[in-house]
Amino acid sequence: MPDNRSELILSLFQQSNALLRGHFKLTSGKHSEWYFEKIKLIERPAVLEKIIDLLAEQIKQDNLAFDYVVSPAYGAIAIGFLTALKLNKLFAFSQRAEEKMTVRSGFSGLDKSRAIIVEDILTTGGSIQEVLDCLHQKEVEVAGIYCLVDRSGGQVLIEGKPVKSLLSLKVEAFEPEGCPLCRQNLPLIKPGASDKK
């Protein structure tokens, strides 16, 4: 049963037309009946700020020591940046270069620091794991991992731990070959696209 905060997050997604129903191809390659379109939130800064206020409050309650907020490009950049602003922390983002997640050399203070990772939507945890791997290469200690929405209902673990989220739902994601929506011949939509291969 969702708590009041979860209900508010869900309501803000719905008000922003950021919760879509249909037949969607996710970044992971899996298919789903539901799609959280974070771009619709980013398009509405006042709505996104309400959500990030809740995220920043949760992070403050966890009382973690860290210097940086790190988010993967591109969808989570605005989310991570606003979180860093609210928490008065430094911000850096990771991006794929030649199919490998990396952090640009311009973020020189990040090496050997402490950071939290802030992601938008968690489905399989693949992007978060890539960010984590590239931060480990820079000897960054990761104090915590957060996302707005966990579509796995808490089932995805990163280094043995669940990702903290504002909204945790078990949203079914299907492998293409076993997708019931494909069997119904529903048109497949790819609403968002990153540079993930």
N, C-alpha and C positions, 0 to 999 in steps of 0.2 A: 504494500500500500504506500503510495507516494506521500512524503511529508509535505508541510506547507511550502518549504523552499522548492522542492521538486515540482509541486503544482504551479508555483509562480514561474519557474523556468519553462515548463511546458507551455504555460499560458503565453509567455513572451515569445516563444518560438511560433506559436499558432498565430498570435497577433501580427507577427512580421511575415506571415506566409512562408516561414522557414521550415515547417514540417510538412513534407509532401508525401502523398500516397500514390502508388502506381507500381511500375516494374523498373527498378533502377539497377544499373551496374555501378557498384561501389569502386573506390580507388583500389581496394584489395583484389578486385576482379570478381568478387562474389556478387550475387544478386539479392535484392531485398524489396519488400513491399513498401517499406518506409525509408525516407531519405531526409536527413537533417541538413538543410541548405544554409550553412553558416554565412554565406555571402549576403543573404537577406538580412542577417543581423549586422554585419559589417556596414551594410548600406544605410543602416539606421543607428548612428552613433549613440543617440539617447537611450535606445533600447539595449544596445550592447553594454553601455556604461552601467545600467541597472544590474545586468548579469555579472559583470566584472566586479562590481561592488560586493556581491555575494561571494564570489570566488576569493577576492582579497580578504574578506572577513574570515573565510574558512582557513586560508593560509596563515593569517595572523593567529588564529586560535591554535594552530599546530605548533606555534612558537619555534620555528626552525631558524637556524643560523645559516644565511646564504648571502651572496653578493649579487648574483645574476639571475634573471629570468631568461630562459632559452626556449624558443619555439621554432618548429619547422616551417619553412616557406612552403606555400605562400599563404594558405588559408589561415594559419594560426598566428601570423605576424602581428596583425592588429590586436588580436586577443592577448598575446604575450606582452606586447608593447604597453597596452593600457593597464595590464596587471602590474608591470614593473613601475609604471607611473604612479599607480595607486599605492604601491608598497614602498616607493622611494628607493628602488633598486636599479641596478644597471640592466641593460637589455642586449641580447644578442640573438641572432637567428641562424639556423642551419639551412642548407640548401643542397640539392643534388648537383654534383659536378661530375660528368662522365659516369653517371649511374651510381655514384657513391655519395652518401650524405657527408657533408663537410661544413666547417665553419670558416668563413672568410678570415684571412690573416689580419684584416683591419680591426677585428675584435681582439686586440693583443692582450688586454687585461684578463681575458677569460681563462687563459692557461693557469692550471694549478689553483683555481678558485673553487668556491662552493656555489652550486646553482640548484634551481628547481627547473623542471621542464613543465611547460604549459602547452597543452595540445587542445584542439577544438573538439573533434569527435573521435572516440575510440571504437574501433570495430574488431580488428585482429591484434592491434598493438605493434604492427610491423614498423610504422613510422617512428613510434616512440623508441622502439628498440634500436633503430638506426641512429636516432639522435643520441641515445645513451652510449652507443658504441663509439661515435665520433667524439663525445665528451670524455669518455675514458681514455681515448688516445691523447687527449690534451691534459690528462691527469686532473680532470675536473671531478670533484666529489659531488655527487647528485644527492641532495638532501630530501627531495620529494618529487613526486610526479602527479600532475593534476590535469584534468580535462573538463570541458563543459558537460559533455554527454558521453556516458559509457553505454554503448549499445549491447555490450556482452552481459550486462546485469552482474558485473563483478567477477565474471569467469576468467577474464584475461589477466594473467599475472605477469609482471615484468620483474625479472630477477627474484621471483618467488613472492612478490608482494602485489596486492591489488592496487590499481590506479585510483586515486581519490577523485571523485566527480561531484558536480552539482546535481546531476540527474543520471540515475542508473536504471536502465530498462533492459529487459531481455528482448531484443529485436532480432528476429530470425534472419540469418544471412545464409544463402544457399550457394553451393558450388554450381556453376553453370549447367553441368551435365545432370544434376538432380533437382533443378529448379522447377517447382510446380507452376510458377508464373510463365515460364517458357512453354510448359506443356499446355497451358491455356492459350498460347499464341498471343499473349499480351505484348504490345510493342515495348522494346527495351530502350530505356532512356539513360543517357550518361550525363547527368545534370552538371556535375562539377568535374574538372579535370586538372590534375596536378602534373608535374613532370615525372611522376613515378612510373617506372617501367614495369 
